[in-house]
Amino acid sequence: MVTVVGRQWAYTNRHHRRSEARAESTNRSGVLRMSADAQDFKNALAHWATGVTIVTTCSGGRHVGITASSLTSLSLEPPQVLICVARKLHTHKAILESGIFAVNILAVEQIEWGMRFAGLIPEYEDRFAGIDFTTAATGCAILPGVLGWVDCALRHAYESGDHTIFVGEVLAAGSQSGAPLLYFNRQWRQLSEERL
Ligand SMILES: Cc1cc2nc3c(=O)[nH]c(=O)nc-3n(C[C@H](O)[C@H](O)[C@H](O)COP(=O)(O)O)c2cc1C
């Protein structure tokens, strides 16, 4: 069963002030607070190093997907992950419609897929072109050679701001060794060989 928790929790009341991307909001206990400047917020979060995944889903027989760095391991019993997806994206709608998604953790050699599924290579009309993907439990695309993958049934969807947190129960998973693709400070990165 999927629970969609949405606007009833959205206590945010935004007032744009001149051209500044600042907002005042009231939280549940009625305390007024000032949201951070949008650029300060983006700069701060740019310093959070992440891995890079491709989130896939299959709705109406059509495979779609996006590059996403918002993967978090959520629960062990039952095994669950969460991803955050922008509500404006077609993949967002497709996940809600299908109730399934898969997350593919990219290896450093797969940087082109990271760019492609972020829409940074516009000439790809079909983002899956030339990718010989397989499927596991749900029918979502599992990309070849990825370092890890989880295939999920959607359990919860929590709307917040302009994104939705999708919680998926992991029905199947796989992994293999290799070097991860990373994203840090608006750049694609790789691990150094040095261990600390
Ligand atoms: C490294 C990286 C990580 C990203 N992570 C996310 C994410 O976690 N959630 C999300 O909604 N979009 C994320 N994006 C942006 C989406 O990939 C992008 O908006 C989407 O593919 C655009 O699709 P469209 O061209 O169909 O609009 C990320 C982009 C990059 C480059």
The ligand as a MOL file (V3000), in Angstrom:
LIG
                    3D

  0  0  0     0  0            999 V3000
M  V30 BEGIN CTAB
M  V30 COUNTS 31 33 0 0 0
M  V30 BEGIN ATOM
M  V30 1 C 24.7500 14.6440 -9.8530 0
M  V30 2 C 23.2640 14.9230 -10.0190 0
M  V30 3 C 22.3880 14.5180 -9.0450 0
M  V30 4 C 21.0100 14.7640 -9.1590 0
M  V30 5 N 20.1750 14.3310 -8.1780 0
M  V30 6 C 18.8420 14.5230 -8.2890 0
M  V30 7 C 17.9600 14.0240 -7.2930 0
M  V30 8 O 18.3560 13.4070 -6.3040 0
M  V30 9 N 16.6210 14.2650 -7.4580 0
M  V30 10 C 16.1290 14.9460 -8.5470 0
M  V30 11 O 14.9120 15.1380 -8.6400 0
M  V30 12 N 16.9520 15.4120 -9.5180 0
M  V30 13 C 18.2820 15.2130 -9.4200 0
M  V30 14 N 19.1240 15.6450 -10.4020 0
M  V30 15 C 18.5660 16.3450 -11.5570 0
M  V30 16 C 17.8700 15.3890 -12.5390 0
M  V30 17 O 18.7350 14.3720 -12.9790 0
M  V30 18 C 17.3990 16.2120 -13.7520 0
M  V30 19 O 16.6070 17.2930 -13.2990 0
M  V30 20 C 16.5340 15.4130 -14.6930 0
M  V30 21 O 17.2020 14.3090 -15.2430 0
M  V30 22 C 16.0770 16.3320 -15.8190 0
M  V30 23 O 15.1560 15.6190 -16.5830 0
M  V30 24 P 14.4020 16.3260 -17.8080 0
M  V30 25 O 15.5030 16.7640 -18.7580 0
M  V30 26 O 13.5210 15.2560 -18.3290 0
M  V30 27 O 13.6730 17.5030 -17.2050 0
M  V30 28 C 20.5050 15.4350 -10.3040 0
M  V30 29 C 21.4020 15.8440 -11.3010 0
M  V30 30 C 22.7570 15.5910 -11.1610 0
M  V30 31 C 23.7140 16.0400 -12.2490 0
M  V30 END ATOM
M  V30 BEGIN BOND
M  V30 1 1 1 2
M  V30 2 1 2 3
M  V30 3 2 2 30
M  V30 4 2 3 4
M  V30 5 1 4 5
M  V30 6 1 4 28
M  V30 7 2 5 6
M  V30 8 1 6 7
M  V30 9 1 6 13
M  V30 10 2 7 8
M  V30 11 1 7 9
M  V30 12 1 9 10
M  V30 13 2 10 11
M  V30 14 1 10 12
M  V30 15 2 12 13
M  V30 16 1 13 14
M  V30 17 1 14 15
M  V30 18 1 14 28
M  V30 19 1 15 16
M  V30 20 1 16 17
M  V30 21 1 16 18
M  V30 22 1 18 19
M  V30 23 1 18 20
M  V30 24 1 20 21
M  V30 25 1 20 22
M  V30 26 1 22 23
M  V30 27 1 23 24
M  V30 28 2 24 25
M  V30 29 1 24 26
M  V30 30 1 24 27
M  V30 31 2 28 29
M  V30 32 1 29 30
M  V30 33 1 30 31
M  V30 END BOND
M  V30 END CTAB
M  END
